[in-house]
């Protein structure tokens, strides 16, 4: 916007207005004016950021939160995962609240309450992740290490950790803000159900089916923020929240979208500047991004689009064979399905 304004152009403009003093290079006037011109230029560069403060985008930083807050839209905080743990050992052994257990990768989980092993030699409790996020959702048995040994405890077993949700990203909050502006919600219309659902941590995209089973019925179908199947905890939290705000008389069903598993196989020719694995990893990311764009928006995976994504990878010269779920045709997506990439084979 102000690219044409430089410290030198500001300095020259000021000097042109001075007619009674020496303004040649090295003069006293130039020595005084140069620092001031530089400071004025810094003011112009700061003005470049004002449009992003007013018309926010995912690069607007803290101004996304400020602008969204004007409409009562608050960034969704993350949620900590939890897991059940069973301790085995000598009766009377005390496991203090706050005892730390870990995965092999170093993720920490903390014992919520003090446990005392009874005469039966076993007791159960709950672990909560140290921090929020989906990274703490791990499979049963993954939490397998004690931070410090507990005398009298012979072993322990942990179930799967679940319920962890990432903090809402700048992009996701920006999308939710513009959804609020562009889709006026009122009196329990479709847009209002969308807004209610999207305000719940762990909810990504939403599709609402009004009157899906007759008068007064509404179905709300969810994905997670990464356009995957929503967890049971998220579905339950969303259902409870909508029940607390829905219009009287409405019967609301909340459920996760179902996965449409997609497998892709391709034979390619490269220019030898990339490896097969490099092509595969780039292709997987491109297809996943494409599938996110399709979620609840389109009803078909376009075969030629998949082909283009592969051919568009630098180093790929030709594709001699490509199948999507074993075929070479477009793939239909049901209203409550989301496409999920299961496997990619590149030869």
N, C-alpha and C positions, 0 to 999 in steps of 0.2 A: 504493500500500500504506500509505503514511504521509502521505497528502494532508491529513488532518485535523490533523496536528501542524505548528504554526507557531512562529516565535520568540515570538509574543505568547502562544500557549497554554502554552508551556513556562514563560514568565515568570510568568504568572498562577498556574500550578500551584505554582511555588516560593513565590510570595508568600503563597499561601493557607496554607502550612505555617509561616509566620513570624507569631507572635502577640505578641511582646514588643517589637517595634520599629515605628516609623512606616513604612508601606509606601505612603503616598499618592504621587500623581504628583509627581515632582521630589525625592522623598526620597532619602536616602543609600542606603537598601536597594535601591531601584529602580535607582539609578545603578550599583551594583555588580552587580546580577543581570542586567540587560539584555544586556551583552556575553557573559556565560556562557550565557544562554539561546540566543543566536544561534549560538554555537559548538556547543552540543548539537544544535541544529536541523540544522546542517551534517552532523553525524554520521548523523542520520536520513535525510537526502537521499542520502548515500553508500550507505546500506543498500538503496536502490531498485535499485542495479545488481547486487546479489548474485544474484538469480535468473538474470540473463543470464550470469553467470559459471558457474553450476552447470548450468543447462539452456540450453545455448548455442543461438544462432540466428545468422543472417547479420549481425546488428548487434552481436555480442559482441566484435568486435575481436580483440585479442591473445589473449583467452581461448579462442578457437576453436582456435588452434594449441596452447595448453597442454592443453586437454581432449583434443584428438585425439592428442597425443603420448603420453597415458596408455595408448593402445591401439596405439602404434607407427605411427600415421598421421601422415605428415609432408607439409606443403604442397608441391605440385609446383612447382618453379622453372621459369621460362621457358627457352626455348631460342633461341639466335641463328640467324638465317637465314644461308645461305652462297650464293655464286654463283661461277661460273667467269668469268675475265676473260682476254682475249687482247690482248697489247700488240704494236704494230707500230712499227718505227722503225729507227734506225741500229744496226748491230752494235756490241756493247760497251756500249750504254746500260743503266744500272743503275737499276732501280726498287726502292727500299729497302723492307724490311719495315715495315709501319706506314703506308705511303702511303695517303692517304684519297681515296676516290672517293664521289660523292654522286648522289642523284637530284635532279630539278628542285625537289622539295619539301624538300630539305635532309636526307634520311636518309643517314647516314654508313655506309660500308663500308670495312673496313681490309684491306690486303693482308697475307696471313698470312706469307709468306716472301719474301725478296729474290729478284728476277728479273733476269736479265741477257739482253738480246736477243742471240741468236747470229747467225751469218753469214746464216742464212735470213731474218732480219729480222722474226721473229715468235716469241713465247713466251707460254705460258699459265700461269696460277696460280689461286689461290683467294682470294676476298674473304669476310670474315666481318662481319656486321652489328655496329655499335657496341653495340647493346643487344638484349635479348631482345624477342620479340613478333611477332605475325602481321603487324603493320604493315610489317615489313621484307620480307615476301614480295611481291616485285614482279615484273612481267613482264620478258621479255628486252628489253634496250635501255633500260630505265628508269634504270639507273645510267649516267649520261651525262656527268658533270661531274667534273673533277679539282679537288681543293681548292687545289692549287698546280701550275703547269705543270712538266712534266719535260722538260728539254732533251734532244733526241735521240729522243723518242717522238713519232711523227707522228699516231698515232691509237690508239684502243682500242675493244674491243667486249665487252659483258657479256651473259651469258645470264641466264635468270630466276633470281631469288633465292628459295630455298625452305627449308623446314625450321624457320622461325621459329614459336615457340609462346609464348603468353601465360602469365604466372604464374597459378597457380590462384587464383581469386577466393574471397572469404569465403563466398559462397553455395555455390560448387562444393565447397569443403572441408567445409562444414557438411553438405551432402547426402551426401558420401562417408563422413563420420563416422557419420551416422545409418544409412546403408546397412550399415555394419560392425556396428552394434549390433542392427539389426532383422533382418538376414539372416545367420544364423550359418553361417560357412564352415568346412567340414571335409572332409578326405579327398578333395579334388578334386571337390566337388559344384559345382552350377551357381553358387552364390553365391561360391565361392572363385575360380572363373574370372573372375567379374565383378570381384572385388576385385583380382586380379592385373592385369587389363586396365586398370582405372581408376587404378591406381597409376602408370601410364606417362604422362609428359608428352605432352600433345596429344590424349589420349583423353577424350571426354565421356561419352556414354551407351553402354551395352554390352548386347547381347543374345546369350545363349548357347544353342546348340542341341545338347543331348546326343544321342549315338548317331545323328547326322544321316545318316551313311553306313554304319551298321552298328556292331557292338560295338567299343568302344575308340576311337570317333571323336567329336570335339568340334569344333563350328564356333563361332568367336567373331566377331561382327560389331560394328563400331565406328562411332561418329560422332565429330566433333571437339567441343570444349566448347560451341560455338555451334549444335550439332545440324546441322552441315553434313557433307558427305562428308569422311572422314578422309584425310590425305595419305599418299602412299606411304611416306614416312619414318616416320610415326607407326605405320603398319601393320607395317612391318619391325621397328621397335623393340619393339612390343608382342609380335610373334611371337617375337622372340629372348628376351624376358624370360620369357614363358610356357613356352618350351622349357626354360629353365633351372630352372623350379620345378615343372613338371607332374609328375603321378604317372608312374612307369615303365610303359611299354606303351601310353600314350595317344597317339593320332595327332590333332594339333590343327591346324586350319586357321583362320587369322586373315585377315579381309578387311574392307574398308570397306563400309558400307552404300551402296546405290545410290540415286541421286536420283530422286524422283518429281516431275518438273517440273509446276508448277501456274501457270496463268495465269488472271487474274480480270478481268472487264470488267463495268462497272456504269454505269447511268444514274441520276442522283440529282436531287433537288430540295432546295435549301438555303433558309435564312432570310436569306441574304445577309450574314450575320455572318462567314462563313468563305469562303475561296477554294477553288476546285477542287483546287489543289495542296496546300493545307493539309489538306484532307480526305484526299487520296491518301496523304500522308506518315503521317498518324495511322493510317489504315487499314492501310498496309503494316506498321507496327510491331505493331499488334494481331494481324494475321494471322500474322506471324512468331512472336510469343509463343505463339499458339495452336498452331502447328505444332511448336514445341519441346515443348509439353505432350504432343503426340501421339506423338513419336518413341519407337519401340519399346514404346509403351504401348497404343495404339489401332490398329485396322485400318481406320479409315474417317474421311474428312474429311466432317463434317456440313455439308451445304449451308445449312441454316437457321442454323447457328452463324456461318457467314461472313456471312449476311444480317444477323444480330443485331449483329455487330461493326461493320458499316457503319452501321446505324441508330442505334447507341449513341453515335456521334460527335456531340458538341455542334454544332449548326447544321444537321445533316442532318434534313430533315423527311420525306422519302419516298424510296424506291428503286423506280423503275419497271421496271428490268430488271437482272438479275444472272446472270452465267454463270460457272461454274467449269470450266475446260478445255472451254469451248464448250457445256456442258450445265447443267441445273438439278437434277441428282440428286446424291446422296452419291457420294464418290469413294473407291474401295477402295485400301488400302495393303497391299502385300505384306509378308511377315515381315521381309525384309531391305531394305526401302525406307524412306527418310525423305522427307517432303514438303518441297520447297524452292520458295519463291515466286520465279517467274521474271519475271513482268510483271503490272502492275496498270494498267488503263485506266479512268479515271473521266470520264464526260461528263455 
